[in-house]
Amino acid sequence: MAGQSTKSTLWRVVVAIAAALGASNAWGLGDEPRPGETVTQYLTPEILQALFPGADKVGEVSGTPPAASVSKGGHQLGYLFSTWDVTQSKGFSNRALILLVGVDLTGHITAARLVHHTEPIGILGIKDELFHRFVDNYKGHDLNEGVDIVSELSSSVLGPGSFSQRSAPGSSAAVKVDAVSRATTSSVLMSDAIVRGGRIVARSRGILGAPKTSTTLDIDRFAPADWSQLEAAGAIGHLRVGYSELRDKLSARAAAKIGDLGAAPSDTFIDLYAALVTPAGIGINVLGETWYAQYTAGRGANEQMILIAANSAYSFLGPDWEHADPIGPIELLQGDRVMRLSPKQIKTLAFPSRQECPGLDGTCVALLQQQSRIQSRRAMAIAPARGQRCRQPSKLYKL
């Protein structure tokens, strides 16, 4: 009993200190909290026990990204972090969305708690408790797996049913979680904050994936950049093919089938762009936070995403590509390996998120599963598929 009383007294002191710090560092509407302060402000004994039952010690919030070690009886249980510290998580309202999340030493989410949001629940006509129930779904989630956010279509003209928010059907095993009704975007952003944040912390602490080396691709680091900056840095590959080159490489009969006979030699036949958008530093800048969140949370931890986009009257996927397997016009090359794409790996986009991107007639994201054994830090190329007589393979990206 004496031990329990001492422990209770210590917790009251911790909570009192946290409350005092929270009051002195309070941030108003429209302000954003400083990194590291949200764990101190929102962690309570009840939340700690929900994330790590039996825990009796929380270390300092430290490291990159910031996280606190949690222990029981001198044995480490895992790490506790704030999604704001790790992913700068924001909700539908574009204001801070803060969850405290636990990750154990096997790469599983122990639990998550939503501690701050400004989502327009009154306008949406939903109760706050629905968000808390949604977050409960992530208890025990394996961070190697994706999460498929599913929206119910109770008022659809097609009748009752559901719609998957994941990037492409049948392309990846994923755990299905029902979105909060009338708050699908908020649900997707919360899912991303938990899953992507958990993966970032787990990778940084050596729990997920191989230890980082100087040649390891940094999936997690993000800094704002526009399209031209990404292209100049080589993060977005760009190939321009003019009609003079097209007519050089193809027979007149073949060129006539896919080109404009009246085009001048200097005219552009196709402007082709491609980028590995798995890294946050590329993907968020190209796709935008919401689309990137939807794709990454819905994919396995080791799966890759490639953006392919073009400005051309000629479809780089080919006619009737939805029913072609594999897709005809293009293939991916890495070393001696040749990878053909199937319709199940393709998610078409109306346009990339960034306003400064060039005018594009076609855009898609190719989703590559772990079994494809893509090595994301090695150079890749996109090229005409074998049997299509055209120019040499064009550089896609090199990281």
N, C-alpha and C positions, 0 to 999 in steps of 0.2 A: 504493500500500500504506500509505503514511504517513497518507493521508486516511482510509482505512478504519480504521486503528488508532486514530486520534484519535476518530473517530465511535464506535467500539466502547467506548473509554474513557469518553467522555461518557455513553453509554447506561448503563454500569455505575454511574456516579455518580448518574444520574437514578434508576435502580432502587434504589440504596442509600438515597437520600433518601426515595423513596416508601415503602420498607420501614420506615424509621425512623418516618415520619409515620404509617404504618398501625399500627405497634405502639403509638405513643403515643395514637392515637385509636381504639383497638380498641373494638368494641361487642359486648356479650355477647348471649347468647340472650334474645330478648324485647325487647332494645333496638332502636332504629332509628337508622341513620346520619344525620348532619347533612348538609344539602344542600351539595353541592360536594366532599365528602370521598371519595366512592366512586370517582371517576375517578382521583384521586391514589393511592388504596389499591390499585386493581386493574389500572391500565394498565401493561402491560409492553411492551418492544420487539416481542415476537412478536405481541401483540394489535394494536399500532399498525400493523404491517406487514400483518396480516390485514385490517384495516379500510381502510387507505390504503397500498397497496404503493408503496414508494419514498419515503414521507414522511420528512422530516428535521427537522421542527420542529412542536411542539405549543404553542399559545399558552395563556394562563391560562384557567381555567374561570371564565367571567364572563357577565354579561348576564341577561336574563329571557326565557325560562328559561336556566339555566346551561348553557353549551356552550363548547368550546374550538375555536379555529380551527386547522386542520391545513394545513401547506404543504410544498411540495417545490421546492427551488431558488428560493425567493422567490415562488413562484406558489401561491396558495391552492387547495387541493384540495376543501375542504369543512369540515364541522363534526363534532366527536366529542362525544357526550353519554352520560350515564348515565340509564337509564330511571327510576331512583329519584329523581334530581334533577328530572325533568320531569313524571312522572305519579304519583310515589309508588307505583310498581308493587308489588303484592303477589300472592302465588301462592295456590294452593288452601289452603295452610296458614295464610293470612292473615298471613304474615310477609314481610319484604322479599324481593323478587324483582328482582335487579339484572342488567341487561345493558348492555354498552357497545356503542354503535351509531354507525356513520358515515353521514353524509348528504352527498352531493356537491352541486355547485352547479346541477345539473339536476333536483334533486328525487328522486333515487334513493337507496335504501339501498345503501351500498357493501358492507357486511357487518355482522354482529352477533355478539357473543360473550356467552354466559351465564357470568357470573363469580361469582354467589352465589345460592343458593336453599336452602330447607329443605323442599322437597316430600317427602311420605312415600313415597319410592321403594321402601323395603323392604316397607312394607305393601301397596303397589300391585303389587309384584312386577315392577318394571321396572328397567332399567339407566340410570345417569346419562348414558351416552353417547347414548341415544335423544333426550334433550332437546337435546343439542348438535347432533345431526343435524337435528332439527326446526328449530332456529334457522338452520342453514345455508341453508334454503329461501328466506330473505329477501334473500340477496345479489342485488343488481341490481333489487330491487322498485321499481316506479314508485309513488310515494306518492299519486299521483292515483287509483290503482286500489284497490279493496277486496281483501280476502283471505277466501276461503271455506274455513273449517276443516271438513274432511270426516272423519267417523268411520267406520271399517270395522265392519260388523255380521256378523262371521264366525259367531256363535252365534245369530243371529236365527232365530225360528220361520219367517220368510219365506225363509230361506236366505241365502247369502252376498250381500253388497251393501254399499252405503254410505249414510250419512245426512249431509246437509248441515247444518252448524251456522249457516249464514248466515240472516239474518232473514226473507227471503221468496224463494220460487223465482222465477227469471226476471225479477227486478226490477232487477238491476244486473250489469254485467260484473264478474267478480272472478276473481282467480287462485286456483286450488284447491290447498290444501295439506293433506296427510294429517295428522290429529292423532296424537299419541303414543298408542298403544293403552293403554287403561285410565287415561289421564290427559288426557281431553278438556278438562276445566276448566282444568288447568294450561296446556294448549296454547292455549286461547282467550285466557287472561290474558297469556301471553308474546306472542302475536300482537298483542294490543292495545298492550302496552307498546312494542313495536317500531314498529308502524304509527302509532298515535296520537302516541307520543313523537316520531317522525320528522316527522310533519305539524306538530306544535307548534313544533319547532325550525325547520323550513323556513319556516313562515309568519312566525315572529318575525324571521327574517333576510331576508325579502323574496324567498325562493326559490319558495314556493308562493303563488298567489293575488295579489290586488291589495294594494298597501301599505295598512297600517292607517290609518284616519282616525278622527275623533271619532265618526263615525256607523257605524263598522264593528261588527258583532256580534262579541263576544269568545267564540269557540267554546271556547277552551281553559281559561280560568280556572275554578278550582273552589274553593268554600268550602262546608262543611256547612250544610244548611238543612233544616228539616222542611216537611211539606206546607203547614201553615198559614202559615209564613213565606213560602213561594213564592207562595201564593195572595194574601197581603197585598201582596207586591211586584209582583203582576201577571204573574208568570212562569207561573202556572196560571190560565187563565180559567175562570170558573164561571157557569153559567146555571141558574137554577131556574125551571121552568114549572109553575104550579099548574093545577088543573082549571078554576078560574074563567077563567084566561087561555086555556086550551085551548078551552073551550066558546065563548069570545068570538070566537076566530079561525076556528074550524071550524064547518061545519054540524053539526047534531045527528046526522045520519046518519054523517058522516065521523068525528066524535068517538067515536061508539059503536063504530066498527071498531077503534080503537086504544086506547081508554080503558076505565075501570071505571065502568059506569053508576051504581054505588052509591057512588062516591067523593064526599066532601063538597067544596064549592068551594075550601076552604082546603087540601085534601090536595095533596101533590106528585105531579105526573104524571111529571116527569123532573128529576133533577139531572145536568146535563151538564158535564163538565170537559174542558179541552183545553190542551195546552202544546206548544211547540216544544222537543223534548228533544235536539236536536243539540248545543247548548252543554253542556259538562261540568257547569257550575254548576247546570243544571236536570236533565239526563239522569241523571247519577250519583245525584243525590239522590232521583229518582223511581223509576228502574229498578233501582238498585243497580249496583255496580261490574261484576259478571260479565255481566249482561245488556247493560249499556251497552257494555262491551268487545266483546261478540259482535256487536252491531249496528254500532258505528262502524267496527271493523276490517273488517267485511264490506261496507261501503259505499264509494262513491267519495268523494273529498275534498270535493266540492261538492254532495253530496246531502243532503237534509234529512229529518228524522224528526219526526213529530207524534204525540203521545199523545192519544187520544180515549177518554174513559171516562164511564160513566153509572151511575146508580142508578135503575132503572126496569124495570117489567115489559115495556116496549116496547123492542125492539131498534133502536138508532140506525142499525144497518147494514141492517135490513130482513130479512124472511123469505127463507131460501134465498139469502143474499147471495153465497155461494161460487160460484153459477152465474149471477149477474147481472153484466152488463157494459155500462154502468157500474152501480155500486151506486146504488140508488134514493133512499133518504131524505135524504142529505146531500150537500153540495158545499162546496168551499172557494172563498172570494172574496178577491181582492186587487186593489184599484182596480177597473178595468173587466173584469178577467180572471175567468173562472169555470172552476174545475177540478173535474172529476168523478173519482171514485176507482174503480179496478177491483179485483177480488179479488186480483190479483197484487201489488198494492201494500199489502195488509193482512196484518199478523201479529197474531193474537189472543193475548192474555195471560190467564192464569188470574187474575192480580192483580198490581198494582204491588208493588215490593219493600218500600216503606216501611210499617211497621206502623201509623203514625199517620194514614194516608190514610183517607178516609171509606169506608163500606161501598159496594162497587161490584158491580153485577150484570154489567157488561160492560166490557172494556178491550181496546183494540187500539192498535197503532202503525201509522200510515200512512207509507209510505216513498216519498219523492218524488225522482225522478231529476233529474240536472242539466238534462235537456231540458225539465223543467217550468218552468224559469226563475223559480222562486220567489225573491223577494228577502227574505231572512230578517230584514232590519232594518226592513221595512215592516209596517204593521198588516195583519192578516188577519182573516177572519171565517169562521165555520162557520154554515151556514144550511140550511134545508130545500131540497131540489132543486127546480128550476123545475117547476111543475105541481102541487106539494104546497102547498096553501093553509094557511099557518100564520103565526106571528108574524114580525116583522122579523128580519133576520140578527142573531145574537148575537155579541158580541165574543169572539174566540178568544184572541189575545194581541197585545201591542204592545211592540216592543223598540227 
